[in-house]
């Protein structure tokens, strides 16, 4: 089946570095004489508006019922945040496939699905595929504000969300992104935030059992191994699995914390007595105190949380 590509391009991703990647991809498509239409985002949330308009006019579920037509394939050129917007704009249209060419600073989803972070190699991979594959994404329902959504990477409250909030307004992020060192930006900001983040009470409900923590520090629900631009928070997590992985880290003395960070970077942190790992198809977390929250690196308001997590299967052209 021939494709007509519909490219949503976030040229502002990775502090503007994505523009160069997008130009390379468009030039390659022109050289290959491949049919496409491109739509550039101009403001935060614009990818949502573009996707919803394409839903009304263009996009169809797989497989296309029109045997002789070009299949309209939605392609995202941007970072994890752009992908997050599109997945949520598609909502329950799980059979409309998404192709992805990573052009962000973190690119954790690309790492999680073993997709090349080189835009031209990702494009070649896209063009070789003949049908989409199902992958699982996180589905969450926040009961206090009745907020519902999806995440392709992870959702967290506590230190990781505080780092996201600080990193998104940090001048160092643009500096590191300029040299394609987005992971260092996350680590640099993390060190700045570590001393300020306090522990907080947390309740985790898994398989009908409740576990309480008096001094939680990090609480991250993830769909694959990576967060923070390539840090393997749950090395064995699998995006093909229905199960959700939740990691809770307790607040400990700063020296022990830096030792734990060293273990994290070496992927040896899961054996620490301060790291608690839960795995289930249904998980609930409750934080009664206001904390920063994040979903795929997108900030959630600082507030109490009562979140129910499951996974749903959706199609990706990967």
N, C-alpha and C positions, 0 to 999 in steps of 0.2 A: 504494500500500500504506500502511495506517495504521501509526503507530508507537506503541509503548509505551516511554517513556524510562526508563532506569535510570541515575540520576545518582549518581556517586560524588563527594562534595563534601569537599574539604579546606578547612575554614573557617580553618585556621591558616596557610594560604599567605599570602605577602606580609605577614608579621608580623601576621596577623589581618585585614588589609584584605579578604581574599577572602570573609569572612562577609557583608559588605555586598553584594558582587557576587552571591553565592549567593541572598540574600534577594530581590534584584531579579529574578533569573531565575525563582525559584519563584513569586513574585507574578505575573510575566508569564504563566507557564504556567497558573496558576490562573485568571487573567482570560480566557485563551484556551480554557479548559476542555480542556486537553491532558492525557492520561493519563500519569502518571509515578509512579515510586517513588524515594525518595531515601535514600542511605546516607552518613552522615557519618563521616569518619575521626577516630579518637581518639588515635592514636599512630603514630610512624614505622613504615611497613610495613603499616599497616592496610588501605591500598588493595589490597595484594597479597592479603590474606586475603579481602576482600570480593569481589574479582575471581574468585578461585578458587572461592568458594562459588557465585557467579553462573554460572560455567562448568558447575558440576555440575547446577544447577537451572533455569537460565533462558536463557542465551545460545545462539544458534544461528548457524551460518555463513550468509553471504549467497550466493544468494537463499534466502529461507525456503521450505521445501518445503510448508508448510501454507498453501495458497492463501487461506483466509479468515481467517487469524489476524492479530493485530497483530504487527509485527516488533519484537522486544525489542532496542532500540538502547542500547548502552552509551555514556554521556556522562560526560566528565570535567570537573569544575569545580575547578580548582586550578592549580598552576604546573607547570613543566617536571619537577620532581621527582615529582609525583603521576602525571603522564603516564608517566614512566620506570617507575614501579612497576607500572602497569597493563600497559604493553607487555611487560614481563618476566614478569608473572604469566600473561598470555595465551600466552606462549612461542610455540609453532609453530602456534597457532590463527590463522593469518594471514587467514583469510576471515571472521573475526568482526570487523565494522567498529567503529572507535572514533570517536565524535564528541568534540569538544573545545571548551570555552568557557574561554579563558585568564583566570586570576585570580591569577597569580603576580607576582613582582617582576621577573623577567627576561623571561619569555614569548618566548624565542628561537625555539621551534618555531612559534609563531603568526606571527612575523615571517618565518620561512623558507618558510611555505606561504601567505603573504599573507592571513592570517586577521585580521579586526578584533580588536583588544585591548579593545574596548568590549564588555562581556558581553551587553548587550541586542542589539547589532548582530550579534554572533556567534551568538546564539540565533536571530535572524531568518534568518540565513544557513542555519543548521542545518535550520530548518523548511521552507525552500524547496527543499532538496535531495531528489531522488527516488531516488538510488542512490549507493553509495560509489565512491571513486576509489582506484586503487593509488598508493602512494608508497613510496619506499625508506627503510629504516631501517638503521643500522649493525648488523652482527653481529660480535661479537668472541669470540675464544677465547684466554684467557690460559694459556699452556702450562705455566708453572711451578707454578701452583696448580690447574690444570685447571678454571678458572673460565670460564663461558660466559654471554653475555648480549646485550642489545640496547640501542641508544641512538638516540633520535630526533634528537638535536642533535650532540653531539661527545664525544670521549673524548680526554683529554690527560694527559700526565705533565710534570712540571717546574713552571714558574712559574705557569701557569694553574691547575693543581691545588693548588699551595701557596696561591694567592689564594683559591680555593674553601674550602680548609680553614680559613684565617684568617677569611674573610668570614662563614662559617657560625656562628662563635662571637663575631663582632664586635657590640658594642652599636651601632655606627654603622649596621649594616644595618637594624636596626629603626627607627632615626631616619629614614634616607633612605626606607625603605618607607612610613613614615607619610605622607610627602609625595609618594609614588608616584615616587620617584627611585632605583629599584633599580640603574640603570646607574651612577649616581654612587657608590653604595656599593661596587660592584666596582672602579671606578677609584680610589677613596679607599684601599681596602685594597691595591690593586695597588702604589700608590706606597709604602706601608709595607713591602711584602714585597720590592720590587725590589732593595734594597741587600743583602738577606740571601741571596737565591737564587744558588747557585753553578752554574757550568757542569758538565755531566756527559757521559760518553761514551755515544754512541748509534749503533746500527746500523739502517739502513733498507733493507729488501729490497723492490724493486719490479720486476716483470716479469723475474724471474730475475737481476737485477743488485743488488749490495750497495753502499751508500754509507755511509761511516763519518764520524762527527763526534766530535771530541775534546772540544768545549766547547759542547754543546747547552744551550739555556736554556729554550726552549718547544718542545713537540712536541704538536700538536693534529691529530687526525683528525676531519674534520667531514662532515656530511651536507647542509649548506646554508650560506649565507654567515655566519651569526651565532653569536657566543658572548658571554658576559659581559654579557648584557642589552642586546643591540643593536649590538655591535661587529662590523663586517664583516671577519672574519679572512680569508675567501676570497670576495671580492665576486661572483665568477662561479659559485660552487658552486650546484648545482641538485638539490633533493630528489627530482625526477622521474628523475634520472640514476642509472644503475647504478654509475657511477664514484665512488670515494672520493677526497676531497681531503685531503692531509696537508701541514701547514706546519711546518717546523723553523726556529727562529730561534736563531742563535748568541749566546753570551754576549759582550757587547761593553762598552766603557767606558761609564760611567753617562751621560755627556753625549751620546754617540752614541745610547744607548738611549732617552733622553728625546726626541731628535730623531726616532727611529724610531717612538715612540709617537705623536708628532704626525702623522707620515705615515700611521700606522694609522688614526687618527681621521678623516683626510681620504681614506682608501681609496687611498693612493698608496704603500703599503709594499711591494707585491709586486715592485717594481723594485729594491729594496734588495739589495746583494750579501750581506747578512747573513740574508736571508729565502730559504728554499729550499722550492719548491712541487713536490709530487709528485701525480700523478693516475693512478689505476688501479682496476681492479675487485678487486684483491687486493693488500694491503699488509701487511708484517710490520715491527714495530719491536722492538728489543731494547735494554734498559737494564740493564747488569750491576750498577749501584749502586742503592741504595735511593732512590726518589723518591716524592713525593706523586703520587697518581693521582686522576682524577675521570671520571665518566660522567654526562653530563647534569647536572652540578653536584652529583652525589652522590659523596661521598668514597669512594675506594678506599684500602686500607691503604698506608702508605709501605713500599715493597719494591722489589726488582728486578722487571722486567717482560719478558715475551716474548709479544707479542700479535699474533695474526693477524686481519686485518680483511677482511670481505667485506660485501656488502649483501644484504638480502632484501626482497622486495616484500610489503607488507601493505595491507589496506584501511582507509581512513579516510573518515568521513562528513564530507568537507570540500568 
